[in-house]
C-alpha cells in the first residue's frame, strides 16, 4: 500500500508554516531570543511552547516502545482526528466508514469537513460485520474508524476481525484506543510496523485522569506523522498542558494504582447491578464504564437526575435501545449510584 495515493493533492503540495521555534530548535540553550515577538518578562508562559513537544514525545516513546517520529500530539484526540480527515479526505467527494454505535465525533468531524459517511452498524453483540464493511467501501472510502474498546458498548473488537480489516480495507484504518488502559487486550500499537495504513489514537483524558488539559496522541508510521505535522497548527499543544502531562507521565505507578482501583470498582458495580430488578442486561466492558439495558431508559435517567446522579442515556444510538451508560466513579460515587438504583 502506498500511503501517498491517499493524501489529498493540495496537502502534498502544501508548504507548512515555519514558526520561530522551528527555525531555531534548541530552545534549552542560554540564548537571547528576539525572534518570535514574545513578551520578554518571564512568568513561566511568556515564551511559545515547543511546537514538537519533544520532551513529551521522548517519555511517551520510551514507555510505548516506539520512535518519537511515530508520534503526533494534539489538542485532544478530536484535533488529531480532524487532522486525519483534512490530510486524507477530499471535501464533497470522499467518504469514511463508521460502525455505530460509536464515538459521535467521527460523524461531527465528517460533517465539518464535508465528507460523506457510510454507516455499517455493529452486530447485536457489538462486533464489526467484516464482510459488510468491506462490501460497503468504494473507491472514495478513505478512512475506517474502529473504536476498541468501543464507546458506548465498552467491549473490545475481535482481533481477527480487526486484522482482516487492516489487511483488506483499501484506505486508512484508525483504531481509537481511548479506553485501552482498562482492557486486558494488547494495544494495536504493538503491531504498528506491520500495517502502513494503521493509525492508533490514545488520550490522557481517561486512565491518566487529565481530561482538563486536552492532550490526544496519534501513533502512526513516520510517513503519516510527517503528513499530519505539515498541517497541524504550529503551537497546538500549549505550555501548561505539556508541563502537566510530563508531570503525570513521570509517575506511572500512580496511574497504574488508579486504574487498578477503577477496575475493582467496575467489578463492584457489575456485581451490584445484577440485583436491580429493572436492569435487563449488563454488557461486558473493557472500559471505565458499563452499558446496561433497562426497562425504560428515559424514565430511569430522569429518576437518577432527581436523585442528583447524572448518567448517559444512549437509547437513541443503534443497538442501544433503553440503554444507560454508567461511568465508574469513586467508591463513594458508585455506592450512591447503587443506592439510588435500589430505591427508584
C-alpha positions as a LaTeX table, in Angstrom:
\begin{tabular}{lrrr}
\hline
Residue & $x$ (\AA) & $y$ (\AA) & $z$ (\AA) \\
\hline
Unk1 & 0.00 & 0.00 & 0.00 \\
Unk2 & 1.31 & 3.41 & $-1.00$ \\
Unk3 & 0.16 & 6.00 & 1.54 \\
Unk4 & 0.90 & 8.78 & $-0.95$ \\
Unk5 & $-2.05$ & 7.55 & $-3.01$ \\
Unk6 & $-4.45$ & 8.53 & $-0.24$ \\
Unk7 & $-3.14$ & 12.02 & 0.52 \\
Unk8 & $-5.06$ & 14.99 & $-0.88$ \\
Unk9 & $-3.20$ & 16.71 & $-3.73$ \\
Unk10 & $-3.27$ & 20.11 & $-2.05$ \\
Unk11 & $-1.76$ & 18.61 & 1.11 \\
Unk12 & 1.05 & 17.04 & $-0.92$ \\
Unk13 & 1.82 & 20.43 & $-2.41$ \\
Unk14 & 1.43 & 22.33 & 0.84 \\
Unk15 & 4.42 & 24.18 & 2.25 \\
Unk16 & 3.96 & 24.09 & 6.03 \\
Unk17 & 4.16 & 27.21 & 8.17 \\
Unk18 & 7.57 & 27.61 & 9.75 \\
Unk19 & 7.44 & 29.11 & 13.24 \\
Unk20 & 10.26 & 30.91 & 15.01 \\
Unk21 & 10.88 & 27.85 & 17.16 \\
Unk22 & 11.11 & 25.69 & 14.05 \\
Unk23 & 13.81 & 27.92 & 12.61 \\
Unk24 & 15.85 & 27.68 & 15.80 \\
Unk25 & 15.00 & 24.44 & 17.56 \\
Unk26 & 17.31 & 24.37 & 20.58 \\
Unk27 & 15.25 & 26.47 & 22.97 \\
Unk28 & 17.01 & 24.98 & 26.00 \\
Unk29 & 20.28 & 26.83 & 25.45 \\
Unk30 & 21.11 & 30.07 & 27.21 \\
Unk31 & 20.37 & 32.30 & 24.23 \\
Unk32 & 18.74 & 35.70 & 23.85 \\
Unk33 & 15.51 & 35.03 & 21.99 \\
Unk34 & 14.40 & 38.02 & 19.95 \\
Unk35 & 12.86 & 36.05 & 17.08 \\
Unk36 & 9.20 & 35.42 & 17.98 \\
Unk37 & 7.87 & 38.80 & 19.12 \\
Unk38 & 7.30 & 37.44 & 22.62 \\
Unk39 & 6.92 & 39.40 & 25.84 \\
Unk40 & 10.41 & 39.33 & 27.47 \\
Unk41 & 9.18 & 39.31 & 31.09 \\
Unk42 & 9.40 & 35.77 & 32.43 \\
Unk43 & 6.22 & 34.47 & 34.05 \\
Unk44 & 6.60 & 30.82 & 33.06 \\
Unk45 & 4.42 & 31.04 & 29.97 \\
Unk46 & 5.65 & 34.17 & 28.18 \\
Unk47 & 7.51 & 32.05 & 25.59 \\
Unk48 & 5.85 & 29.97 & 22.91 \\
Unk49 & 5.72 & 26.25 & 23.71 \\
Unk50 & 7.83 & 23.64 & 21.97 \\
Unk51 & 5.91 & 23.13 & 18.69 \\
Unk52 & 7.01 & 19.48 & 18.52 \\
Unk53 & 6.60 & 18.69 & 22.24 \\
Unk54 & 9.98 & 16.93 & 22.25 \\
Unk55 & 10.14 & 16.18 & 25.98 \\
Unk56 & 6.66 & 14.68 & 25.98 \\
Unk57 & 7.36 & 12.56 & 22.92 \\
Unk58 & 10.61 & 11.30 & 24.47 \\
Unk59 & 8.86 & 9.91 & 27.54 \\
Unk60 & 5.93 & 8.52 & 25.52 \\
Unk61 & 8.31 & 6.86 & 23.06 \\
Unk62 & 10.16 & 5.19 & 25.91 \\
Unk63 & 7.00 & 4.00 & 27.66 \\
Unk64 & 5.27 & 2.77 & 24.49 \\
Unk65 & 8.32 & 1.31 & 22.74 \\
Unk66 & 8.06 & 3.41 & 19.59 \\
Unk67 & 10.13 & 6.10 & 17.92 \\
Unk68 & 9.46 & 9.80 & 18.55 \\
Unk69 & 8.91 & 10.07 & 14.80 \\
Unk70 & 5.88 & 7.77 & 15.18 \\
Unk71 & 4.11 & 10.23 & 17.49 \\
Unk72 & 1.96 & 13.27 & 16.87 \\
Unk73 & 0.31 & 15.15 & 19.76 \\
Unk74 & $-2.85$ & 17.18 & 19.51 \\
Unk75 & $-5.14$ & 19.46 & 21.46 \\
Unk76 & $-7.27$ & 16.50 & 22.47 \\
Unk77 & $-7.93$ & 13.46 & 20.30 \\
Unk78 & $-10.53$ & 15.50 & 18.44 \\
Unk79 & $-7.81$ & 17.69 & 16.89 \\
Unk80 & $-5.86$ & 14.57 & 15.91 \\
Unk81 & $-8.95$ & 13.09 & 14.24 \\
Unk82 & $-9.66$ & 16.37 & 12.44 \\
Unk83 & $-6.11$ & 16.46 & 11.07 \\
Unk84 & $-6.58$ & 12.92 & 9.73 \\
Unk85 & $-9.74$ & 14.00 & 7.91 \\
Unk86 & $-8.01$ & 17.02 & 6.40 \\
Unk87 & $-4.99$ & 15.04 & 5.26 \\
Unk88 & $-6.75$ & 12.16 & 3.54 \\
Unk89 & $-10.32$ & 13.16 & 2.63 \\
Unk90 & $-11.27$ & 15.43 & $-0.27$ \\
Unk91 & $-14.33$ & 17.52 & 0.71 \\
Unk92 & $-17.56$ & 16.82 & $-1.20$ \\
Unk93 & $-16.02$ & 13.75 & $-2.82$ \\
Unk94 & $-14.62$ & 11.20 & $-0.36$ \\
Unk95 & $-16.27$ & 9.22 & 2.41 \\
Unk96 & $-15.41$ & 7.49 & 5.66 \\
Unk97 & $-16.86$ & 4.38 & 7.27 \\
Unk98 & $-18.08$ & 4.28 & 10.87 \\
Unk99 & $-19.55$ & 1.43 & 12.88 \\
Unk100 & $-22.44$ & 2.66 & 15.07 \\
Unk101 & $-22.97$ & 2.77 & 17.93 \\
Unk102 & $-19.66$ & 4.56 & 18.28 \\
Unk103 & $-17.96$ & 7.80 & 19.28 \\
Unk104 & $-20.05$ & 10.68 & 17.94 \\
Unk105 & $-17.18$ & 12.98 & 16.93 \\
Unk106 & $-16.35$ & 10.89 & 13.86 \\
Unk107 & $-19.66$ & 11.95 & 12.33 \\
Unk108 & $-19.35$ & 15.55 & 13.53 \\
Unk109 & $-15.87$ & 15.93 & 12.04 \\
Unk110 & $-17.01$ & 14.31 & 8.79 \\
Unk111 & $-19.81$ & 16.87 & 8.53 \\
Unk112 & $-17.47$ & 19.75 & 9.38 \\
Unk113 & $-15.10$ & 18.64 & 6.62 \\
Unk114 & $-17.89$ & 17.96 & 4.08 \\
Unk115 & $-17.14$ & 14.23 & 3.98 \\
Unk116 & $-19.83$ & 11.61 & 3.38 \\
Unk117 & $-20.35$ & 8.87 & 5.96 \\
Unk118 & $-21.07$ & 5.21 & 5.29 \\
Unk119 & $-22.51$ & 3.60 & 8.42 \\
Unk120 & $-22.34$ & $-0.14$ & 9.00 \\
Unk121 & $-23.95$ & $-0.95$ & 12.33 \\
Unk122 & $-22.22$ & $-3.32$ & 14.69 \\
Unk123 & $-23.74$ & $-6.74$ & 15.32 \\
Unk124 & $-26.07$ & $-7.48$ & 18.24 \\
Unk125 & $-23.00$ & $-8.25$ & 20.36 \\
Unk126 & $-21.31$ & $-5.03$ & 19.20 \\
Unk127 & $-18.76$ & $-6.61$ & 16.84 \\
Unk128 & $-17.84$ & $-5.44$ & 13.32 \\
Unk129 & $-19.64$ & $-7.04$ & 10.41 \\
Unk130 & $-16.45$ & $-7.50$ & 8.44 \\
Unk131 & $-17.90$ & $-8.62$ & 5.10 \\
Unk132 & $-20.50$ & $-5.85$ & 5.15 \\
Unk133 & $-17.87$ & $-3.24$ & 5.97 \\
Unk134 & $-15.66$ & $-4.32$ & 3.08 \\
Unk135 & $-18.54$ & $-4.58$ & 0.61 \\
Unk136 & $-19.80$ & $-1.11$ & 1.62 \\
Unk137 & $-16.47$ & 0.53 & 0.78 \\
Unk138 & $-15.91$ & 2.12 & $-2.61$ \\
Unk139 & $-13.07$ & 3.89 & $-4.40$ \\
Unk140 & $-13.73$ & 7.07 & $-2.40$ \\
Unk141 & $-13.70$ & 5.37 & 1.01 \\
Unk142 & $-10.58$ & 6.81 & 2.60 \\
Unk143 & $-10.86$ & 6.10 & 6.35 \\
Unk144 & $-12.35$ & 3.33 & 8.50 \\
Unk145 & $-12.89$ & 4.20 & 12.16 \\
Unk146 & $-12.71$ & 1.40 & 14.73 \\
Unk147 & $-13.29$ & 2.33 & 18.37 \\
Unk148 & $-11.91$ & $-0.50$ & 20.51 \\
Unk149 & $-12.75$ & $-0.69$ & 23.37 \\
Unk150 & $-15.90$ & 0.73 & 21.88 \\
Unk151 & $-17.86$ & 3.67 & 23.20 \\
Unk152 & $-20.69$ & 3.29 & 24.27 \\
Unk153 & $-20.76$ & $-0.53$ & 24.36 \\
Unk154 & $-17.46$ & $-0.92$ & 26.25 \\
Unk155 & $-16.22$ & $-4.08$ & 24.52 \\
Unk156 & $-13.09$ & $-4.81$ & 22.50 \\
Unk157 & $-13.41$ & $-5.85$ & 18.89 \\
Unk158 & $-12.34$ & $-9.35$ & 17.88 \\
Unk159 & $-8.61$ & $-9.06$ & 16.97 \\
Unk160 & $-9.02$ & $-11.40$ & 13.98 \\
Unk161 & $-11.75$ & $-9.19$ & 12.55 \\
Unk162 & $-9.63$ & $-6.09$ & 13.05 \\
Unk163 & $-6.66$ & $-7.74$ & 11.36 \\
Unk164 & $-8.84$ & $-8.71$ & 8.40 \\
Unk165 & $-10.00$ & $-5.12$ & 8.04 \\
Unk166 & $-6.42$ & $-3.82$ & 8.27 \\
Unk167 & $-5.36$ & $-6.17$ & 5.50 \\
Unk168 & $-8.35$ & $-5.78$ & 3.19 \\
Unk169 & $-9.64$ & $-2.23$ & 3.60 \\
Unk170 & $-8.06$ & $-0.11$ & 0.88 \\
Unk171 & $-7.54$ & 3.00 & 2.95 \\
Unk172 & $-6.53$ & 4.35 & 6.35 \\
Unk173 & $-7.70$ & 2.41 & 9.42 \\
Unk174 & $-7.95$ & 4.47 & 12.61 \\
Unk175 & $-8.17$ & 2.43 & 15.81 \\
Unk176 & $-9.38$ & 4.68 & 18.61 \\
Unk177 & $-7.93$ & 3.32 & 21.87 \\
Unk178 & $-9.14$ & 5.95 & 24.30 \\
Unk179 & $-10.02$ & 3.20 & 26.80 \\
Unk180 & $-7.25$ & 0.68 & 26.11 \\
Unk181 & $-5.65$ & 1.14 & 29.56 \\
Unk182 & $-8.68$ & $-0.51$ & 31.18 \\
Unk183 & $-8.54$ & $-3.54$ & 28.89 \\
Unk184 & $-6.65$ & $-6.82$ & 29.12 \\
Unk185 & $-6.30$ & $-6.84$ & 25.33 \\
Unk186 & $-3.00$ & $-5.61$ & 23.92 \\
Unk187 & $-2.87$ & $-2.32$ & 22.12 \\
Unk188 & $-2.58$ & $-2.36$ & 18.33 \\
Unk189 & 0.37 & $-0.06$ & 18.88 \\
Unk190 & 2.45 & $-3.22$ & 19.22 \\
Unk191 & 1.79 & $-4.03$ & 15.56 \\
Unk192 & 2.20 & $-0.56$ & 14.11 \\
Unk193 & 5.11 & $-1.58$ & 11.88 \\
Unk194 & 3.08 & $-4.37$ & 10.24 \\
Unk195 & 0.39 & $-2.15$ & 8.78 \\
Unk196 & 1.37 & 1.02 & 6.87 \\
Unk197 & $-2.29$ & 2.16 & 6.84 \\
Unk198 & $-2.74$ & 1.89 & 10.64 \\
Unk199 & $-3.25$ & 4.90 & 12.90 \\
Unk200 & $-3.72$ & 4.35 & 16.65 \\
Unk201 & $-5.14$ & 7.18 & 18.74 \\
Unk202 & $-4.94$ & 7.36 & 22.52 \\
Unk203 & $-5.51$ & 10.03 & 25.15 \\
Unk204 & $-4.55$ & 11.22 & 28.62 \\
Unk205 & $-8.19$ & 12.04 & 29.39 \\
Unk206 & $-9.34$ & 8.67 & 30.69 \\
Unk207 & $-6.89$ & 6.42 & 32.56 \\
Unk208 & $-4.47$ & 9.27 & 33.21 \\
Unk209 & $-7.22$ & 11.47 & 34.65 \\
Unk210 & $-6.25$ & 14.55 & 32.63 \\
Unk211 & $-9.36$ & 15.38 & 30.62 \\
Unk212 & $-8.93$ & 19.04 & 31.56 \\
Unk213 & $-5.59$ & 19.50 & 29.80 \\
Unk214 & $-6.80$ & 18.14 & 26.43 \\
Unk215 & $-3.94$ & 16.00 & 25.16 \\
Unk216 & $-4.54$ & 13.50 & 22.39 \\
Unk217 & $-1.93$ & 11.15 & 20.97 \\
Unk218 & $-1.55$ & 9.74 & 17.48 \\
Unk219 & 0.75 & 6.81 & 16.73 \\
Unk220 & 1.41 & 6.01 & 13.08 \\
Unk221 & 4.12 & 5.42 & 10.53 \\
Unk222 & 6.74 & 8.15 & 10.15 \\
Unk223 & 5.28 & 8.90 & 6.74 \\
Unk224 & 1.77 & 9.53 & 8.11 \\
Unk225 & 3.07 & 11.54 & 11.08 \\
Unk226 & 5.12 & 13.75 & 8.77 \\
Unk227 & 1.98 & 14.45 & 6.72 \\
Unk228 & $-0.03$ & 15.41 & 9.80 \\
Unk229 & 2.83 & 17.59 & 11.05 \\
Unk230 & 2.60 & 19.59 & 7.82 \\
Unk231 & $-0.96$ & 20.71 & 8.56 \\
Unk232 & $-1.13$ & 20.94 & 12.35 \\
Unk233 & $-1.15$ & 24.43 & 13.91 \\
Unk234 & 2.42 & 25.39 & 14.91 \\
Unk235 & 1.80 & 25.65 & 18.66 \\
Unk236 & $-1.21$ & 23.37 & 19.03 \\
Unk237 & $-0.28$ & 21.95 & 22.46 \\
Unk238 & 0.16 & 24.74 & 24.99 \\
Unk239 & 2.93 & 25.02 & 27.58 \\
Unk240 & 0.72 & 24.32 & 30.61 \\
Unk241 & $-0.61$ & 21.14 & 29.02 \\
Unk242 & 2.92 & 19.97 & 28.24 \\
Unk243 & 4.09 & 20.63 & 31.79 \\
Unk244 & 1.16 & 18.84 & 33.44 \\
Unk245 & 1.41 & 15.89 & 31.06 \\
Unk246 & 5.14 & 15.49 & 31.75 \\
Unk247 & 4.49 & 15.51 & 35.48 \\
Unk248 & 1.78 & 12.86 & 35.20 \\
Unk249 & 3.69 & 10.63 & 32.79 \\
Unk250 & 6.68 & 10.65 & 35.12 \\
Unk251 & 4.61 & 8.83 & 37.77 \\
Unk252 & 3.36 & 5.68 & 36.01 \\
Unk253 & 2.90 & 3.78 & 39.28 \\
Unk254 & 0.26 & 6.31 & 40.40 \\
Unk255 & $-1.64$ & 5.82 & 37.15 \\
Unk256 & $-1.44$ & 2.03 & 37.49 \\
Unk257 & $-2.83$ & 2.23 & 41.03 \\
Unk258 & $-5.75$ & 4.36 & 39.90 \\
Unk259 & $-6.52$ & 2.00 & 37.00 \\
Unk260 & $-6.50$ & $-0.96$ & 39.39 \\
Unk261 & $-8.94$ & 0.83 & 41.68 \\
Unk262 & $-11.26$ & 1.69 & 38.78 \\
Unk263 & $-11.26$ & $-1.94$ & 37.64 \\
Unk264 & $-12.07$ & $-3.11$ & 41.17 \\
Unk265 & $-14.93$ & $-0.65$ & 41.30 \\
Unk266 & $-16.11$ & $-1.83$ & 37.89 \\
Unk267 & $-16.37$ & $-5.34$ & 39.32 \\
Unk268 & $-18.31$ & $-3.96$ & 42.30 \\
Unk269 & $-20.72$ & $-2.10$ & 40.01 \\
Unk270 & $-21.25$ & $-5.18$ & 37.84 \\
Unk271 & $-21.99$ & $-7.32$ & 40.88 \\
Unk272 & $-24.44$ & $-4.84$ & 42.39 \\
Unk273 & $-26.24$ & $-4.16$ & 39.10 \\
Unk274 & $-27.31$ & $-7.81$ & 38.99 \\
Unk275 & $-29.56$ & $-7.13$ & 41.98 \\
Unk276 & $-31.51$ & $-4.32$ & 40.31 \\
Unk277 & $-34.85$ & $-5.70$ & 39.02 \\
Unk278 & $-35.37$ & $-3.26$ & 36.13 \\
Unk279 & $-31.89$ & $-3.86$ & 34.65 \\
Unk280 & $-32.40$ & $-6.39$ & 31.88 \\
Unk281 & $-28.82$ & $-6.80$ & 30.61 \\
Unk282 & $-25.31$ & $-5.83$ & 31.65 \\
Unk283 & $-22.93$ & $-5.69$ & 28.71 \\
Unk284 & $-19.32$ & $-6.83$ & 29.19 \\
Unk285 & $-16.92$ & $-3.90$ & 29.49 \\
Unk286 & $-13.23$ & $-3.40$ & 28.79 \\
Unk287 & $-13.51$ & 0.31 & 29.62 \\
Unk288 & $-14.11$ & 2.57 & 32.62 \\
Unk289 & $-17.86$ & 2.44 & 32.14 \\
Unk290 & $-20.66$ & $-0.09$ & 31.94 \\
Unk291 & $-23.55$ & $-0.16$ & 29.47 \\
Unk292 & $-26.80$ & $-1.61$ & 30.78 \\
Unk293 & $-30.22$ & $-2.23$ & 29.26 \\
Unk294 & $-33.16$ & $-1.19$ & 31.41 \\
Unk295 & $-36.95$ & $-1.29$ & 31.09 \\
Unk296 & $-37.26$ & 2.42 & 30.25 \\
Unk297 & $-34.02$ & 4.36 & 29.81 \\
Unk298 & $-35.51$ & 7.85 & 29.69 \\
Unk299 & $-37.64$ & 7.24 & 32.79 \\
Unk300 & $-34.70$ & 5.81 & 34.77 \\
Unk301 & $-32.39$ & 8.58 & 33.57 \\
Unk302 & $-34.76$ & 11.24 & 34.84 \\
Unk303 & $-35.26$ & 9.42 & 38.14 \\
Unk304 & $-31.49$ & 9.36 & 38.68 \\
Unk305 & $-31.28$ & 13.06 & 37.80 \\
Unk306 & $-33.85$ & 13.76 & 40.51 \\
Unk307 & $-31.56$ & 11.95 & 42.95 \\
Unk308 & $-28.59$ & 14.08 & 41.92 \\
Unk309 & $-26.87$ & 11.49 & 39.72 \\
Unk310 & $-26.03$ & 12.16 & 36.07 \\
Unk311 & $-25.51$ & 9.17 & 33.78 \\
Unk312 & $-25.65$ & 8.94 & 29.97 \\
Unk313 & $-28.82$ & 7.96 & 28.16 \\
Unk314 & $-27.78$ & 6.10 & 25.00 \\
Unk315 & $-31.23$ & 4.87 & 23.97 \\
Unk316 & $-31.15$ & 6.72 & 20.63 \\
Unk317 & $-27.96$ & 5.00 & 19.48 \\
Unk318 & $-28.22$ & 1.99 & 17.12 \\
Unk319 & $-28.42$ & $-1.24$ & 19.11 \\
Unk320 & $-28.72$ & 0.67 & 22.40 \\
Unk321 & $-32.47$ & 1.00 & 22.84 \\
Unk322 & $-33.27$ & 1.57 & 26.52 \\
Unk323 & $-29.59$ & 1.58 & 27.45 \\
Unk324 & $-27.85$ & 3.71 & 30.08 \\
Unk325 & $-24.10$ & 4.15 & 30.40 \\
Unk326 & $-22.59$ & 4.36 & 33.87 \\
Unk327 & $-19.08$ & 5.78 & 34.23 \\
Unk328 & $-17.10$ & 4.13 & 37.04 \\
Unk329 & $-16.70$ & 6.84 & 39.66 \\
Unk330 & $-15.08$ & 6.91 & 43.07 \\
Unk331 & $-16.07$ & 4.35 & 45.69 \\
Unk332 & $-18.41$ & 6.88 & 47.32 \\
Unk333 & $-19.96$ & 7.89 & 43.98 \\
Unk334 & $-20.50$ & 4.28 & 42.97 \\
Unk335 & $-22.23$ & 3.46 & 46.25 \\
Unk336 & $-24.52$ & 6.45 & 45.77 \\
Unk337 & $-25.38$ & 5.19 & 42.28 \\
Unk338 & $-26.26$ & 1.71 & 43.54 \\
Unk339 & $-28.27$ & 3.09 & 46.47 \\
Unk340 & $-30.23$ & 5.30 & 44.08 \\
Unk341 & $-30.88$ & 2.43 & 41.66 \\
Unk342 & $-32.18$ & 0.30 & 44.51 \\
Unk343 & $-34.68$ & 2.95 & 45.62 \\
Unk344 & $-36.23$ & 4.02 & 42.31 \\
\hline
\end{tabular}
